[in-house]
Amino acid sequence: MNRMSYRSTLAAYLFLSPWVIGLLIFVGGPIVTIFILSLTKWDLLGSPTWIGLRNYINMFQGKGDFWLVFANTLIYTVIGVLVSVVWALFTALLLNQKVPGTGLAGALFFAPAVVPYIATAFALQLILRGDLGILNYWLRVIGVRNPPSWLMDPQVIIWVLPALTIYTFYTGQMMLIFDAALKEVPKELYEIAQLDGASSLTIFTKVTLPMISPILLFNVIVSFINTLNMSFTVIYPLTAGGPGKTSTVLSVDLYENAFKGFRIGYACAEAVVLFVLCVLGTACIFWLSRRRVYYEA
């Protein structure tokens, strides 16, 4: 390595060092600390007591309804990712249509991304309440005698909450990313497909999707991570995990154990499981998409 190359490499590492140091201190440090605390019993008042893997053993033996909470987490995450990604792609496709008003529509679609979620949650409560909700009022007006209690019916709530992920900020961001990706698809490909007599559905599946597949993969991963991490901000203001534990996911159960039950060690064990689930889920998405993502040479 010559002197000039060495100096350039050293300068690059010096510019990167603040980010690397911040990552190690503010991300790596808490992860290691949480893992250590997950091997203890601690109530925040006394000193942590070392109990080894007891928290994990109790968890996987099903104590505290862990497997119900874990299943709720998987259901919420899978449906939430599908809903948010499909909605973001659908709205981006609408914005790319040559019709008047697309700018206003884009602003309306993106509006939930800039509204504080506590305000959004309050508005959703007014809409979805079974007794005084606006949605059920209009359902009764059109003749539905017994509309569902959207936030209290155990058979309904686990499906309603993931659908509300379209109102989270990352769905609006994904829409903008999809919109930019769609604008970069070469117009010549569409013209050739139309000359060959391809239908709109064929053009979408054979031209549009392959060309934006790297962006689709990126948005699926972003949605997966954010749906797991932001599940608390969506669920807790609306249902607090109820009725019973029907809508309780890992992030909500973690909060309940840590700050209501003062079971800090067990809550940290749940945080470790949530972290591992996030890592394994992301790796699985990469593995499933390796032959389906088209990278333009």
C-alpha positions in Angstrom: 0.0 0.0 0.0 1.5 3.3 -1.1 1.6 6.4 1.2 -1.3 8.1 -0.6 -3.6 5.0 -0.4 -2.7 4.6 3.3 -3.6 8.2 4.1 -6.9 7.9 2.2 -7.8 4.7 4.1 -6.9 6.2 7.4 -9.0 9.3 6.6 -11.9 7.1 5.7 -11.7 5.2 9.0 -11.4 8.5 11.0 -14.6 9.8 9.4 -16.3 6.5 10.2 -15.1 6.3 13.7 -17.7 8.5 15.4 -20.5 6.4 13.9 -18.7 3.1 14.9 -18.1 4.4 18.4 -21.7 5.5 18.8 -22.9 2.2 17.5 -20.8 0.2 19.9 -21.8 2.4 22.9 -25.4 3.2 22.3 -26.5 0.0 20.5 -24.0 -2.7 21.3 -23.7 -1.7 25.0 -27.5 -1.9 25.7 -27.8 -5.2 23.8 -25.0 -6.8 26.0 -26.5 -5.3 29.1 -30.0 -6.6 28.4 -28.6 -10.1 27.7 -26.7 -10.1 31.0 -29.8 -8.8 32.9 -31.9 -11.6 31.2 -29.9 -14.1 33.3 -30.9 -12.4 36.6 -33.9 -11.9 38.8 -34.4 -8.2 39.5 -37.3 -6.0 40.7 -35.6 -2.6 40.3 -35.4 -2.1 44.0 -32.7 -4.5 45.2 -29.6 -5.9 43.4 -29.9 -8.3 40.5 -29.7 -12.0 41.6 -28.0 -14.4 39.1 -30.3 -17.2 38.1 -28.8 -18.3 34.8 -31.2 -19.5 32.2 -34.2 -19.8 34.5 -36.0 -16.9 32.8 -35.7 -18.6 29.4 -36.7 -22.0 30.9 -39.8 -20.5 32.5 -40.6 -18.7 29.2 -40.3 -21.6 26.9 -42.2 -23.9 29.3 -45.2 -21.6 28.6 -45.4 -19.7 31.9 -47.0 -16.3 31.6 -48.8 -17.2 28.4 -45.5 -16.8 26.4 -46.5 -19.0 23.5 -49.8 -17.1 23.0 -47.9 -13.8 23.0 -45.4 -15.2 20.6 -48.1 -16.5 18.2 -49.8 -13.0 18.4 -46.5 -11.4 17.6 -46.0 -13.6 14.5 -49.6 -13.0 13.3 -49.4 -9.3 13.8 -46.0 -9.0 12.1 -46.8 -11.1 9.0 -50.2 -9.4 8.4 -48.7 -6.0 9.2 -45.9 -6.4 6.7 -48.3 -7.6 4.0 -50.7 -4.8 4.6 -48.2 -2.0 4.8 -46.0 -3.1 1.9 -49.0 -3.7 -0.4 -50.7 -0.4 0.6 -47.4 1.5 0.0 -46.9 -0.1 -3.4 -50.6 0.4 -4.4 -50.5 4.1 -3.4 -47.2 4.6 -5.3 -48.7 3.0 -8.4 -51.6 5.5 -8.1 -49.2 8.4 -7.8 -47.5 7.3 -11.0 -50.7 7.5 -13.0 -51.0 10.5 -15.3 -54.2 12.0 -13.9 -54.9 15.3 -12.2 -54.6 15.5 -8.4 -51.8 13.0 -7.8 -49.8 15.6 -5.9 -52.7 16.2 -3.4 -53.3 12.4 -3.2 -49.6 11.9 -2.4 -49.8 14.5 0.4 -52.9 12.8 1.9 -51.3 9.4 1.7 -48.2 10.6 3.4 -50.1 12.6 6.1 -50.1 9.8 8.7 -46.3 9.8 8.5 -46.1 13.3 10.0 -48.9 13.1 12.5 -47.9 12.1 16.1 -49.1 8.6 16.6 -50.8 9.3 19.9 -53.1 11.7 18.0 -53.6 9.0 15.3 -54.5 6.5 18.0 -57.0 8.8 19.5 -58.6 9.4 16.1 -58.7 5.6 15.5 -60.4 5.1 18.8 -63.1 7.5 17.9 -63.6 5.7 14.6 -63.4 2.1 15.8 -65.2 2.1 19.2 -68.0 -0.3 19.3 -70.5 1.9 21.1 -69.8 5.4 19.9 -67.5 4.8 17.0 -68.1 6.6 13.7 -67.6 3.4 11.7 -70.3 1.5 13.5 -72.6 4.5 13.4 -72.5 4.4 9.6 -72.8 0.6 9.5 -76.0 0.9 11.5 -77.2 3.7 9.2 -76.9 1.3 6.1 -78.7 -1.5 7.9 -76.1 -3.6 9.8 -77.8 -4.4 13.1 -74.9 -5.8 15.1 -71.6 -4.4 13.8 -68.5 -5.9 15.5 -66.8 -4.3 18.4 -63.5 -3.6 16.5 -61.3 -3.1 19.5 -62.9 -5.5 22.0 -63.9 -8.6 20.1 -61.2 -11.3 20.5 -62.0 -12.8 17.1 -61.6 -9.4 15.3 -58.9 -7.4 17.1 -56.0 -9.6 16.1 -56.8 -8.9 12.4 -57.8 -5.2 12.8 -54.6 -4.1 14.6 -52.2 -5.2 11.8 -54.4 -3.4 9.2 -53.8 -0.1 11.1 -50.1 -0.3 10.3 -51.0 1.7 7.1 -51.2 4.7 9.5 -47.6 4.4 10.8 -44.9 6.7 9.5 -42.8 4.0 7.8 -45.7 3.1 5.4 -45.6 6.7 4.1 -41.8 6.5 3.7 -42.1 3.2 1.8 -44.6 4.8 -0.5 -42.1 7.6 -1.4 -39.4 5.0 -2.0 -41.6 2.9 -4.2 -42.7 6.1 -6.1 -39.0 6.9 -6.8 -38.3 3.4 -7.9 -41.3 3.3 -10.3 -40.1 6.5 -11.9 -36.7 4.9 -12.6 -38.2 1.9 -14.6 -37.2 2.4 -18.3 -40.2 3.5 -20.3 -38.9 1.5 -23.2 -39.8 -1.7 -21.4 -43.4 -0.7 -21.0 -43.6 0.4 -24.7 -42.2 -3.0 -25.9 -44.6 -4.9 -23.7 -47.5 -3.0 -25.0 -46.4 -3.6 -28.6 -46.4 -7.3 -27.8 -50.0 -7.1 -26.6 -49.2 -7.7 -22.9 -52.0 -6.9 -20.5 -51.7 -4.5 -17.6 -51.4 -7.4 -15.1 -48.7 -9.1 -17.2 -46.8 -5.8 -17.5 -46.9 -5.3 -13.7 -45.8 -8.9 -12.9 -43.2 -9.3 -15.7 -41.8 -5.8 -16.0 -42.6 -3.5 -13.0 -42.1 -6.0 -10.2 -38.7 -7.4 -11.4 -37.4 -3.9 -12.0 -38.3 -2.7 -8.5 -37.6 -6.0 -6.8 -34.5 -4.7 -4.9 -36.5 -1.8 -3.5 -39.4 -4.2 -2.7 -36.9 -6.4 -0.7 -35.6 -3.3 1.1 -39.1 -2.1 2.0 -40.2 -5.6 3.2 -37.2 -5.7 5.5 -37.8 -2.2 6.8 -41.5 -3.0 7.3 -40.6 -6.3 9.1 -38.2 -4.6 11.5 -40.5 -1.6 12.1 -43.6 -3.7 12.6 -41.8 -5.7 15.3 -40.3 -2.7 17.0 -43.3 -0.3 16.7 -46.0 -2.8 17.6 -46.1 -1.3 21.1 -46.9 2.2 19.8 -49.7 0.8 17.7 -51.3 -1.7 20.1 -50.9 -0.2 23.6 -52.8 3.1 23.1 -55.7 1.3 21.4 -56.2 -1.9 23.5 -53.3 -2.2 26.0 -53.0 -5.8 24.8 -56.6 -6.7 25.6 -59.2 -8.0 25.8 -57.3 -10.5 28.0 -54.1 -11.2 26.1 -55.8 -11.5 22.7 -53.8 -8.6 21.2 -50.7 -8.8 23.5 -47.5 -9.1 21.5 -43.9 -9.4 22.8 -43.3 -5.7 23.0 -46.5 -5.1 25.1 -45.8 -8.1 27.3 -42.3 -6.9 27.8 -43.6 -3.5 29.0 -46.1 -5.2 31.3 -43.5 -7.4 32.9 -40.9 -4.7 33.3 -42.9 -1.7 34.5 -46.0 -3.2 36.0 -44.8 -6.6 37.3 -41.2 -5.3 38.0 -39.9 -8.6 36.5 -36.9 -6.9 34.9 -34.9 -10.1 34.2 -37.9 -11.8 32.5 -38.6 -8.7 30.5 -35.0 -8.6 29.3 -35.3 -12.2 28.3 -38.3 -11.3 26.2 -36.3 -8.5 24.7 -33.5 -10.9 23.7 -36.1 -13.2 22.1 -37.5 -10.2 20.2 -34.0 -9.3 19.0 -33.3 -12.9 17.9 -36.7 -13.0 16.1 -35.8 -9.8 14.3 -32.4 -11.1 13.2 -33.7 -14.6 12.1 -36.7 -13.1 10.3 -34.5 -10.7 8.4 -32.1 -13.5 7.4 -35.1 -15.6 6.3 -36.4 -12.8 4.1 -33.0 -12.5 2.5 -32.8 -16.2 1.9 -36.3 -16.5 0.4 -35.6 -13.5 -1.9 -32.2 -14.4 -3.2 -33.5 -15.9 -6.5 -36.4 -13.5 -6.9 -34.6 -10.1 -6.8 -33.3 -8.8 -10.0 -30.2 -6.7 -9.8 -29.5 -4.7 -13.0 -25.9 -5.2 -14.1 
